Amino acid sequence: MAGSIEKRGKNSYRLSCLAGYNLQGKPIKKTKTVHGTKKEAEIELAKFVADVQNGMVIEGKSLKFSEFTEIWKRDYGSKELAPSTYKRYCRILETRLLPYFGHFYVNKIKPTDIMQFYDLLSKDTQLVRKKDNDGNKTLKPLSGKTILEHHRLLRAMLHKAVYWQVIVSNPAERVQPPKAKKPKRKYYDDDQCKILLENLEQLDEEEIKYKTAIILTVFTGVRLGELMGLEWNDIDFRNGIVSINRSSQYLADTGIFTKVPKTESSIREVAIPDFVISLLEEYKLWYEEQKSLYGELWIDSNRLFVQADGKPMHPSTISKWFVKFIGQIGLPVINFHGLRHTNATLLIAQNIDVAVVAARLGHAQITTTFNFYVHPIIAHNKKAGFALENLLLSKN
């Protein structure tokens, strides 16, 4: 890729470089004016040509962040993100990112601007307006976790701006992300899980739907949406396999909808024991009886967990039932996702290879399983505490 130098005045030179051709076949020329001697201009030309070759020179009118946001939403966010994620990101954009960065030209946003934005979020400012229980506006600062979510969105958007050659580099990459306290994950140890199963076994037949859902989750570690997305043809009764192929989600403005997993690792087969297969067979008999009772009024969705008339069940129905149930039997309150943590932790405690556990959970990276889903079981922790004592201090 050749370049040229044109003298424009005393100690002034215009550098030109061919950057390719447009859709009409016309050449695209990049130019830059430098000042100094001709020798210095020649050195600058070599750098300029290299930058053009590496895509480091962006042409075209600069975009304001508000303008770029509309492009990002249209060409990426609305097409590639999960509906619930996209809706959450739009809320962050509308309430805080756009009010602050909207008037900025994207190529003028500096790391210091971003740092100041995070500082404002952590203080009592108009950017963090909330409403209390009485509907009054408050000015409470945001938590580190919430600010970190803002950082991740802004960084991802500016990363896309670099990829689309709107800007040369991502200023958010030069900002230390806010620190957030790592939440303490809640799960059940083996003794608590046994209590849960014992109490589920005592439920009446009318509640077999909830019993089946909870036990299936304990033994598979599926996500709530994946559980709600299960269909009868996903159950291989002969070989004891559950296939995870879809997720059932809910949005207020959309209702219940089916979502296909984004990653290949999320589509998987999970083996289950004979005990769970027997429970599923029992539940299917009850399911068919309910279907017969409704007759023509039954809406056949083929989902395992449905409303009384066969329509897909709202994802929160089972999770709300679960929280109420564990409160009644005296177990510590955990959310439904805690059963997924319980499954992973108990499997690792039984020396199941972490790669196998990760595959069953649908994790693409083993590190995700280790970092977020594996917790020390109290009984095993105590055993480890006495291990060295028994080894080093025991008297033979």
C-alpha positions as CSV (number, residue, x, y, z in Angstrom):
1,M,0.0,0.0,0.0
2,A,1.8,3.1,-1.3
3,G,1.4,6.6,0.1
4,S,2.3,10.1,-1.2
5,I,3.4,13.4,0.2
6,E,2.2,16.8,-1.0
7,K,3.8,20.1,0.1
8,R,1.0,22.4,1.3
9,G,2.9,25.4,2.6
10,K,5.9,26.2,4.7
11,N,6.8,23.1,6.8
12,S,3.3,21.7,6.0
13,Y,2.7,18.4,4.2
14,R,-0.4,16.4,3.3
15,L,0.0,12.7,3.5
16,S,-2.2,10.5,1.3
17,C,-2.8,6.8,1.3
18,L,-5.1,4.4,-0.7
19,A,-7.2,2.4,1.7
20,G,-9.1,0.3,-0.8
21,Y,-12.3,0.7,-2.9
22,N,-15.9,1.3,-2.1
23,L,-18.9,-0.6,-3.4
24,Q,-19.0,1.5,-6.6
25,G,-15.3,0.6,-7.3
26,K,-14.0,4.1,-6.5
27,P,-10.8,4.4,-4.6
28,I,-11.0,5.3,-0.9
29,K,-8.2,7.8,0.0
30,K,-7.1,8.6,3.5
31,T,-5.3,11.9,4.2
32,K,-3.5,13.6,7.1
33,T,-1.7,16.9,7.4
34,V,1.6,17.1,9.3
35,H,4.0,19.8,10.1
36,G,7.8,19.7,10.1
37,T,10.6,18.9,7.7
38,K,10.2,16.8,4.6
39,K,12.3,14.0,6.3
40,E,9.9,14.1,9.3
41,A,6.9,14.0,6.9
42,E,8.3,10.9,5.3
43,I,8.6,9.2,8.6
44,E,5.1,10.2,9.5
45,L,3.9,8.8,6.1
46,A,5.3,5.4,6.9
47,K,3.5,5.4,10.2
48,F,0.3,6.6,8.5
49,V,0.4,3.9,5.9
50,A,0.9,1.2,8.6
51,D,-2.1,2.6,10.6
52,V,-4.3,2.5,7.5
53,Q,-3.3,-1.1,6.8
54,N,-4.1,-2.0,10.4
55,G,-7.5,-0.3,10.4
56,M,-6.4,2.3,12.9
57,V,-7.6,5.3,10.8
58,I,-11.4,5.7,10.9
59,E,-13.1,7.9,8.3
60,G,-16.6,9.3,8.2
61,K,-18.7,11.6,10.4
62,S,-18.3,11.1,14.1
63,L,-21.4,9.7,15.9
64,K,-22.8,10.8,19.2
65,F,-23.2,8.1,21.7
66,S,-27.0,8.5,21.5
67,E,-26.8,7.9,17.7
68,F,-24.5,4.9,18.1
69,T,-26.8,3.4,20.7
70,E,-29.6,3.3,18.2
71,I,-27.3,1.5,15.7
72,W,-26.1,-0.9,18.4
73,K,-29.7,-1.7,19.4
74,R,-30.9,-2.2,15.8
75,D,-28.0,-4.2,14.5
76,Y,-26.8,-6.1,17.6
77,G,-28.8,-5.9,20.8
78,S,-32.3,-6.6,19.5
79,K,-30.9,-9.5,17.3
80,E,-28.2,-11.2,19.3
81,L,-29.1,-10.8,23.0
82,A,-31.7,-12.7,25.0
83,P,-34.9,-10.7,25.3
84,S,-34.6,-10.4,29.0
85,T,-31.0,-9.3,28.8
86,Y,-31.8,-6.8,26.0
87,K,-34.7,-5.3,28.0
88,R,-32.4,-4.9,31.1
89,Y,-29.7,-3.3,29.0
90,C,-32.2,-0.8,27.5
91,R,-33.3,0.2,30.9
92,I,-29.7,0.9,32.0
93,L,-29.1,2.9,28.8
94,E,-32.3,5.0,29.2
95,T,-31.9,5.7,32.9
96,R,-28.1,6.4,33.2
97,L,-25.8,5.8,30.2
98,L,-27.7,8.0,27.8
99,P,-28.4,10.9,30.2
100,Y,-24.7,11.0,30.9
101,F,-23.0,10.0,27.6
102,G,-25.7,10.7,25.1
103,H,-24.3,14.1,23.9
104,F,-20.7,12.8,23.8
105,Y,-19.2,12.0,20.4
106,V,-18.1,8.3,20.7
107,N,-14.6,9.1,19.5
108,K,-14.3,11.8,22.2
109,I,-15.1,9.6,25.2
110,K,-12.0,9.4,27.4
111,P,-11.2,7.0,30.3
112,T,-11.5,9.9,32.7
113,D,-15.1,10.6,31.5
114,I,-16.0,7.0,32.3
115,M,-14.2,7.2,35.7
116,Q,-16.1,10.3,36.6
117,F,-19.4,8.6,35.6
118,Y,-18.7,5.7,37.9
119,D,-17.8,8.1,40.7
120,L,-21.2,9.8,40.3
121,L,-23.0,6.5,40.4
122,S,-21.4,5.7,43.7
123,K,-22.7,9.0,45.3
124,D,-26.0,10.8,45.8
125,T,-26.6,12.1,42.4
126,Q,-29.5,12.6,40.0
127,L,-28.2,9.7,37.9
128,V,-29.2,7.2,40.6
129,R,-32.7,8.3,41.3
130,K,-34.9,5.6,42.8
131,K,-38.3,5.4,44.4
132,D,-38.8,4.2,47.9
133,N,-41.8,2.1,49.1
134,D,-43.9,5.3,49.3
135,G,-43.1,6.4,45.8
136,N,-40.8,9.2,46.9
137,K,-37.6,9.8,44.9
138,T,-34.4,9.0,46.8
139,L,-30.8,9.6,45.9
140,K,-29.2,6.4,47.1
141,P,-25.8,5.5,45.6
142,L,-25.6,2.3,43.5
143,S,-23.9,-0.8,44.8
144,G,-20.6,-2.0,43.4
145,K,-22.4,-4.9,41.7
146,T,-24.8,-2.6,39.8
147,I,-22.1,-0.2,38.8
148,L,-20.1,-3.1,37.5
149,E,-23.1,-4.1,35.3
150,H,-23.0,-0.6,33.8
151,H,-19.3,-1.0,33.2
152,R,-19.8,-4.3,31.4
153,L,-22.5,-2.9,29.1
154,L,-20.5,0.3,28.3
155,R,-17.4,-1.7,27.6
156,A,-19.2,-4.2,25.4
157,M,-20.8,-1.4,23.4
158,L,-17.6,0.4,22.9
159,H,-15.9,-2.9,22.0
160,K,-18.5,-3.2,19.2
161,A,-17.8,0.4,18.1
162,V,-14.1,-0.6,17.7
163,Y,-15.1,-3.8,15.8
164,W,-17.4,-1.7,13.5
165,Q,-14.5,0.8,13.0
166,V,-16.4,3.7,14.5
167,I,-13.6,4.3,17.0
168,V,-9.9,3.3,17.1
169,S,-9.7,2.0,20.6
170,N,-12.0,1.2,23.6
171,P,-11.6,3.8,26.4
172,A,-13.5,1.5,28.9
173,E,-10.6,-1.0,28.6
174,R,-8.4,1.6,30.3
175,V,-10.7,2.0,33.3
176,Q,-10.4,-0.2,36.3
177,P,-13.8,-1.8,36.7
178,P,-15.7,-1.1,40.0
179,K,-15.2,-3.8,42.6
180,A,-18.3,-5.7,43.7
181,K,-18.7,-7.9,46.6
182,K,-18.9,-11.5,45.6
183,P,-22.4,-12.7,46.7
184,K,-22.6,-15.6,49.1
185,R,-24.2,-18.5,47.2
186,K,-26.9,-20.3,49.0
187,Y,-27.3,-24.1,48.6
188,Y,-28.0,-27.3,50.5
189,D,-25.5,-29.7,51.9
190,D,-26.1,-33.4,51.7
191,D,-28.0,-33.6,55.0
192,Q,-30.3,-30.7,54.1
193,C,-30.9,-32.2,50.7
194,K,-31.9,-35.5,52.3
195,I,-34.4,-33.6,54.5
196,L,-35.8,-31.9,51.3
197,L,-36.3,-35.2,49.5
198,E,-37.9,-36.9,52.5
199,N,-40.5,-34.1,52.8
200,L,-41.2,-34.2,49.1
201,E,-41.9,-37.9,49.3
202,Q,-44.7,-37.2,51.8
203,L,-46.6,-34.8,49.5
204,D,-50.1,-35.7,48.3
205,E,-50.7,-36.9,44.7
206,E,-52.2,-33.5,43.8
207,E,-48.8,-31.9,44.3
208,I,-46.8,-34.5,42.2
209,K,-46.1,-31.8,39.6
210,Y,-44.1,-29.8,42.1
211,K,-42.5,-32.8,43.6
212,T,-41.3,-34.0,40.2
213,A,-40.0,-30.6,39.2
214,I,-38.0,-30.1,42.4
215,I,-36.5,-33.7,42.4
216,L,-35.7,-33.5,38.7
217,T,-33.8,-30.2,39.3
218,V,-31.9,-31.6,42.3
219,F,-30.7,-34.6,40.1
220,T,-30.0,-32.7,36.9
221,G,-29.0,-29.1,38.0
222,V,-31.1,-27.6,35.2
223,R,-31.8,-23.9,35.1
224,L,-35.4,-22.9,35.9
225,G,-36.1,-21.8,32.3
226,E,-34.7,-25.1,31.0
227,L,-36.9,-27.1,33.4
228,M,-40.0,-25.1,32.2
229,G,-39.0,-25.7,28.6
230,L,-38.8,-29.6,28.9
231,E,-41.2,-31.5,26.6
232,W,-42.2,-35.2,26.9
233,N,-40.1,-36.2,23.9
234,D,-37.0,-34.8,25.7
235,I,-37.3,-37.7,28.2
236,D,-35.7,-41.0,27.2
237,F,-37.4,-43.3,29.6
238,R,-35.5,-46.4,28.4
239,N,-32.0,-45.0,28.7
240,G,-32.6,-42.6,31.6
241,I,-31.6,-39.4,29.7
242,V,-33.0,-35.9,29.8
243,S,-32.3,-33.7,26.7
244,I,-32.0,-30.0,27.2
245,N,-33.0,-28.2,24.0
246,R,-34.8,-25.1,24.9
247,S,-35.7,-22.6,27.7
248,S,-39.1,-21.1,28.6
249,Q,-38.9,-17.4,29.6
250,Y,-41.3,-14.7,30.5
251,L,-41.4,-10.9,29.9
252,A,-44.2,-8.7,31.0
253,D,-44.7,-7.2,27.5
254,T,-44.2,-10.5,25.7
255,G,-45.7,-13.2,27.9
256,I,-44.3,-16.8,28.0
257,F,-42.0,-17.6,25.1
258,T,-39.5,-20.2,24.1
259,K,-35.8,-19.4,23.8
260,V,-33.3,-21.5,22.0
261,P,-29.9,-21.8,23.9
262,K,-27.2,-19.5,22.5
263,T,-24.3,-21.8,23.1
264,E,-23.8,-25.4,21.9
265,S,-22.8,-26.4,25.5
266,S,-26.3,-25.5,26.7
267,I,-27.8,-28.1,24.4
268,R,-27.0,-31.3,26.2
269,E,-28.0,-34.7,27.6
270,V,-28.1,-35.4,31.3
271,A,-28.3,-38.9,32.7
272,I,-30.7,-39.4,35.6
273,P,-31.1,-42.4,38.0
274,D,-33.9,-45.0,37.9
275,F,-35.5,-43.4,40.9
276,V,-36.2,-40.2,38.9
277,I,-37.3,-42.2,35.8
278,S,-39.9,-44.0,38.0
279,L,-41.1,-40.7,39.4
280,L,-41.4,-39.3,35.8
281,E,-43.4,-42.3,34.8
282,E,-45.8,-41.9,37.7
283,Y,-46.1,-38.2,36.9
284,K,-46.9,-38.9,33.3
285,L,-49.8,-41.1,34.3
286,W,-51.2,-38.3,36.5
287,Y,-50.6,-35.9,33.6
288,E,-52.6,-38.0,31.2
289,E,-55.4,-38.2,33.6
290,Q,-55.6,-34.5,33.9
291,K,-55.5,-34.2,30.1
292,S,-58.5,-36.7,29.9
293,L,-60.5,-34.7,32.4
294,Y,-60.2,-31.5,30.4
295,G,-60.9,-33.2,27.1
296,E,-61.4,-30.7,24.3
297,L,-60.5,-27.8,26.6
298,W,-57.0,-29.1,27.0
299,I,-54.4,-27.1,25.1
300,D,-51.6,-29.5,24.1
301,S,-48.2,-27.8,24.5
302,N,-46.4,-31.1,25.1
303,R,-44.5,-29.4,28.0
304,L,-43.9,-31.4,31.2
305,F,-44.9,-28.6,33.5
306,V,-48.2,-26.9,32.5
307,Q,-51.1,-25.0,33.9
308,A,-54.4,-26.8,34.6
309,D,-55.5,-26.6,31.0
310,G,-52.2,-27.7,29.4
311,K,-50.8,-24.2,28.6
312,P,-47.1,-23.7,29.5
313,M,-46.6,-22.8,33.1
314,H,-45.2,-19.5,34.2
315,P,-41.5,-20.0,35.2
316,S,-42.1,-18.3,38.6
317,T,-44.9,-20.6,39.6
318,I,-42.7,-23.5,40.7
319,S,-40.0,-21.2,42.1
320,K,-42.6,-19.5,44.4
321,W,-44.0,-22.8,45.5
322,F,-40.5,-24.1,46.3
323,V,-39.7,-21.1,48.5
324,K,-43.0,-21.5,50.4
325,F,-42.5,-25.2,50.8
326,I,-39.0,-25.1,52.3
327,G,-40.2,-22.4,54.7
328,Q,-42.9,-24.8,55.9
329,I,-40.5,-27.7,56.5
330,G,-37.9,-25.6,58.3
331,L,-35.1,-25.6,55.8
332,P,-33.0,-22.5,55.3
333,V,-34.5,-20.4,52.5
334,I,-32.7,-20.5,49.2
335,N,-33.9,-19.5,45.8
336,F,-34.7,-22.0,43.1
337,H,-31.3,-21.5,41.4
338,G,-29.8,-22.7,44.7
339,L,-30.8,-26.2,43.7
340,R,-28.4,-25.9,40.7
341,H,-25.6,-24.9,43.1
342,T,-26.6,-27.8,45.3
343,N,-26.4,-30.3,42.4
344,A,-22.9,-29.2,41.4
345,T,-21.5,-29.1,44.9
346,L,-22.8,-32.5,45.9
347,L,-21.4,-34.1,42.6
348,I,-18.0,-32.6,43.1
349,A,-18.0,-33.7,46.8
350,Q,-18.6,-37.2,45.4
351,N,-15.4,-36.9,43.4
352,I,-17.2,-36.7,40.1
353,D,-14.9,-35.2,37.5
354,V,-15.5,-31.4,37.2
355,A,-15.5,-31.7,33.4
356,V,-18.4,-34.1,33.7
357,V,-20.2,-31.7,36.1
358,A,-19.6,-28.8,33.8
359,A,-21.0,-30.7,30.8
360,R,-24.1,-31.7,32.8
361,L,-24.7,-28.0,33.8
362,G,-24.2,-26.8,30.2
363,H,-21.0,-24.7,31.0
364,A,-18.7,-24.0,28.1
365,Q,-15.8,-23.4,30.6
366,I,-14.8,-25.6,33.5
367,T,-13.7,-22.5,35.4
368,T,-17.4,-21.3,35.5
369,T,-18.3,-24.5,37.4
370,F,-15.4,-24.0,39.8
371,N,-15.9,-20.3,40.4
372,F,-19.7,-20.1,40.8
373,Y,-21.1,-23.5,41.4
374,V,-18.8,-25.4,43.7
375,H,-19.0,-24.8,47.5
376,P,-17.4,-26.7,50.4
377,I,-19.8,-29.0,52.3
378,I,-19.7,-28.4,56.0
379,A,-19.2,-32.1,56.9
380,H,-16.4,-32.5,54.4
381,N,-14.8,-29.2,55.6
382,K,-14.7,-30.6,59.2
383,K,-13.3,-33.8,58.0
384,A,-10.5,-31.9,56.2
385,G,-9.9,-30.0,59.4
386,F,-9.1,-33.1,61.3
387,A,-7.2,-34.9,58.6
388,L,-3.8,-33.4,59.4
389,E,-4.4,-33.9,63.1
390,N,-5.0,-37.6,62.6
391,L,-2.0,-37.8,60.3
392,L,0.5,-35.8,62.4
393,L,-0.6,-36.1,66.0
394,S,-2.1,-39.5,66.3
395,K,-0.2,-41.9,68.6
396,N,0.4,-45.3,67.1
